[in-house]
Amino acid sequence: MVSLIVAGEIGFWVVLAAALAVRYGLRLRRTGAVLLMLLPVVDLVILAATVADLRGGAVADWTHGLAAGYVGFSVAYGHHLVRWADGHAAHRLAGAPRPAGPPKYGAAKAAHEWRMFARTLAASVLTVALVAAVQWLVGDDARTRGLDSWYPRMALVVGINLVIAGSYTVFPKRGPGAAADRRP
């Protein structure tokens, strides 16, 4: 399973690079868009292989949960990641302006961190739903008990990200010169 997940991750980046190279390098925007639409196929292959492996008699272990986690995070963060890569490819290959990075200070940074929290929450909920669906599809508690550890793992991931986002709200990071502005 780990090999399949690694191959899926490599496949994701290869398809993304090919799509952006075709889109900007060869200036075939529609062909590049079609290639970008193939990215979810990587997730479907990983998910189908996980279910097939378990339905074929395998006993679930952490790798099967990792496959669900990969798909969950890929779905939740995929569009954001593709937009980021597209902006950088457009800048480097097509002369577009350099894309703006995430905000570094103040309320804008806090808002960014809350958006990242929302993505992490969505990814975790999807991961948990996929784990539960795989357990239901296999229908054998003894063989899928190894997936139960993914429920508290995803809660921990959400909790950590909640603390991070909350910390930027409660203790906003100040920009350079902000301390000087507070002096009387």
Summary of the structure (lengths in Angstrom):
residues: 184
radius of gyration: 20.3
end to end distance: 61.8
largest distance: 72.2
contacts: 530
relative contact order: 0.12
helix: 80%
strand: 0%
